Amino acid sequence: MLVVALLILILVSLWLGLYQIVKQQGRILLRLDQLDQLEQQRATAGEQPEITGLPVGTAFPSFSLRDLNGEMVRLEDFRGKRVLLVNWSPKCGFCDLIAPDLARLQSDFEKQNLQLLLLAHDDAKSNRKLAAEHGLKCPILPLKDRQPPEPFQTMGTPVAYLLDGEGRVAKPIAVGAEKVPALAQEAVAAEPGANRAGADPHGPRRLPGAHSLSESRIARDGLKAGVPAPAFQLPDIHGRLVSLKDYRGRRVLLVFSDPHCGPCDELGPQLASLHREHSENGLAFIMAGRGEAAENRRKVEQHGIRFPVVIQEKWRLSKQYAIFTTPVAFLIGKDGVILKDVAIGPAAIVALAQEGLGKGKETDHALSSG
């Protein structure tokens, strides 16, 4: 009996030890899974790791490209002038957002002997349209089928370098819709030699009418839970007007999508399936697409979507909801108030939809406080 009891004690001890190991491994795997999901969300949201770019004082590689009028333009043509060189695309929502800021600074650029130069992706027609809309009068150099200069390769848009009169990097690289306008503003607010000895110790001077970075910062983290959802009335892909007010008294999953967005293609069929299976569960689906109605109609047919898909003009509705990536979604309560913080990426959006369906068991208050 003593031997049997001893064996049982040993087995129990081994089992307990094994259980603790498995439990710890489970925690580690769960944490790794959470980190992986976070990285996927960051990638979907267009976030990039810290970019250092060329060191200050490095000569920017020479290039020559034709402008929208077919004239050859070389970087060397601007020797003696500072150059704000921007990696640009008319199909980039962030470029569209900052275009008015750059256009407003053009007269200041001229006064400060500074040349704005856009190295533009996409075709000449799209670039002409964006330039005309915002009054951009600087040289725009379409890359067409060519790669951008090496310092811009593998980077998104907008990204900018400020070059001195000798074509050397004068400031660290600016990446994104906040830092590029800030670099432009700094360039016109400071004297060309402000980074040399004898510069104003209090920093660059403010030009009349110039905005500080904090004043010009673009909100892009999404409206938070508890904030009234901005109202809208937009045409759907068939030209019919859809108004958010028409859905008062129902929960609404508002999804921002783009017909050229890969993760949106992954999400579309999942939302279509959820809508078919739970159309009577009190949750309405509305998708806000970008681009042309015809492009969005093709995606709707491809994914079998049967809920309204409206067309926003560029990023105007996205701007009201303070987020510019796709796909993202907001869950809006029956009273028109946002119930949850923005969901980013297909997995998070599907989870938010399922939470919003709730099969009628949870009140809006329970959802928003959950």
Summary of the structure (lengths in Angstrom):
residues: 370
radius of gyration: 26.5
end to end distance: 54.5
largest distance: 99.3
contacts: 1083
relative contact order: 0.11
helix: 41%
strand: 18%
